[in-house]
Amino acid sequence: MRKIFILTVVGSLLGLSACNRVNSDLERAVVGGAIGCAAGEVLADGRCVEGAVIGAGVGVLTN
């Protein structure tokens, strides 16, 4: 089950990275949340939600 989740997240990241530019705060939040979820799942052993919240926040605040 974990491998399927990780493959889904990696596929989503590759799909989102195909965009030329991230224009709006919402798009940056989505990308940051996806990356944060993947990092939280892998690095913090199953903490996808916390990683997504932090990643979305960083995505919105950075410009």
C-alpha positions as CSV (number, residue, x, y, z in Angstrom):
1,M,0.0,0.0,0.0
2,R,2.8,2.4,0.9
3,K,4.5,1.8,-2.5
4,I,1.3,2.7,-4.4
5,F,1.0,5.9,-2.4
6,I,4.5,6.9,-3.0
7,L,4.2,6.2,-6.7
8,T,1.0,8.2,-6.9
9,V,2.7,11.2,-5.2
10,V,5.8,11.0,-7.5
11,G,3.5,10.8,-10.5
12,S,1.6,13.8,-9.3
13,L,4.8,15.8,-8.7
14,L,6.1,14.9,-12.2
15,G,2.8,16.0,-13.7
16,L,2.8,19.3,-11.8
17,S,6.4,20.0,-12.6
18,A,5.5,20.0,-16.3
19,C,3.9,23.4,-15.9
20,N,6.0,26.3,-17.4
21,R,5.4,28.7,-14.6
22,V,3.4,28.7,-11.4
23,N,1.4,31.9,-11.5
24,S,-1.0,32.1,-8.6
25,D,-0.7,31.5,-4.9
26,L,-3.2,28.7,-5.2
27,E,-1.0,26.8,-7.7
28,R,2.1,27.4,-5.5
29,A,0.1,26.1,-2.5
30,V,-0.9,22.9,-4.4
31,V,2.6,22.2,-5.5
32,G,4.1,22.9,-2.1
33,G,1.4,20.8,-0.4
34,A,2.2,17.8,-2.7
35,I,5.9,18.1,-2.2
36,G,5.4,18.5,1.6
37,C,3.1,15.5,1.7
38,A,5.7,13.3,0.0
39,A,8.5,14.6,2.2
40,G,6.4,14.1,5.4
41,E,5.5,10.5,4.3
42,V,9.0,9.5,3.5
43,L,11.1,11.5,6.0
44,A,8.7,11.7,9.1
45,D,7.3,8.1,8.7
46,G,3.7,8.8,7.7
47,R,3.1,12.4,8.5
48,C,1.7,13.4,5.2
49,V,-0.9,15.9,6.5
50,E,1.6,17.9,8.6
51,G,4.1,18.0,5.6
52,A,1.3,19.1,3.3
53,V,0.3,22.0,5.6
54,I,3.9,23.2,6.0
55,G,4.6,22.8,2.3
56,A,1.5,24.7,1.2
57,G,2.3,27.5,3.6
58,V,5.8,27.8,2.3
59,G,4.5,27.6,-1.3
60,V,2.2,30.5,-0.7
61,L,4.7,32.7,1.2
62,T,7.5,32.3,-1.3
63,N,7.3,34.2,-4.5
